[in-house]
Amino acid sequence: MFRHAVGGVLRRRRLAQRRTLKDVADAARISMPYLSELERGRKEASSEVLAAAARALGLGLADLLALVHDEVAGQAAGPRAADDGRATSVTGRPRAGRPAGTHRAAPPDALLLAAA
């Protein structure tokens, strides 16, 4: 479930930015086939690879994990609004492309992720 959530967030962010797999893979310095496998939830990525992919998409690793957390929590709670691809920061500050005044609340001090 976790790797599928990670892959879904990565793919939605990439598509929202209208970027190709090759463009993001090159920016992250990972192979295009590997990024494709990550997006499809077929591979587990190291924290270094996740951080590189997140940076290539204009996110920090904590931002990526917060989005994944939101998705996993949403799946557990039922239907919810889809991630619209706009970049935000877990600090509550908007990132590039996010309209001012649309801050999101900071997550709890600790985030526990468990693989099923």
N, C-alpha and C positions, 0 to 999 in steps of 0.2 A: 504494500500500500504506500509506504513512504517513497520508494523510488518512482512510483507512478505519479505521485503528487509533485515531486521535484521535477520530473520530466514535463508534466503538464504546465507548471509555472514557467519553466524555461521556454517551452514552445510558445505559450501565449505571449510572453514578453517579446520574444524574437519577432513573432508575427505582427504584434502591435506596432513594432518599430519598422515593419516592412523590410526586414533584413533576411538575407539568405543564410542557410546553414553554413555555407563556406565563409561568408563574411564574419559571422560570430565565432566560428571555429578558429579562423585565422587570428582574430582579435584576442581570443582566449589562449591561443597557442596549443590547441588540441586538435586531433584529427576530425575531419568532417564526419566520417562514419561513426566515430566514438560519440560525438555530440548527438548524432541522430539516434544512436542506441540509448543515450541518456534521456533524450526527449520522449522516447517510446517506453521508458521504464524498464528497459532490458538490462541495464548495467547499473551497478552501484558505483558511485563516484567517491573519490577521496575528498577530504575537506579542501585540499589544495585545488583540485579540479573544479569543485563547486565554486570556490572563491574566484577562480579565473573566469569561469563562465558567467558568474554574477557580475564581475567587473566589466566584462565585454558587453553586458547588457545595461550598464550604468547603475548597477546595484551593489551594495555591500553584501557580504556573506550573511550578516545578521538580518538584512532586509529580505534576502531570498528565503532564509529559514522562517522568518515571520510570515511570509506569504504562504509557504508550505504549511506552516502550523495552522493558519487560517483555513486553508483548503481542507486539511485533515479534520479539523474541528467541525467545519461545515459539513463534511461528508458524514460525520458521526451524528450531527444534529439534524440532518435532512437537507432539503433544497435551500439554496441561498443565491444571492446575486453573484454573478460570475466576476472573476478578476478582469478588470477592463484594460490591463496592460500599462496603466500609468504608474510611473515610478514614485515610490514614497520611501521615507526613511523611518526606521523604528524609533528614532529620536523625536519624531513628530514634525521635523522640518521637511518641507517639500523638496523633492529632487527635481532636476530638469524636466520640464514638460508637465508638471503638476500645477494646477491653478492655485494661486495664493488663497489662503483661507480654507483650504480643504485638508487640513492636517489630520493625521490619524493618531490615535492615542498610543502612547508607548506601551509595549507589552510588559507583563510582569517581570520582576528581576531575574527569574529563572525560567528556563524553557526546557522541558523534558521531552525528548523525542524517543519513541520506542518503535522498533520494527516488529511487525507481526510475523 
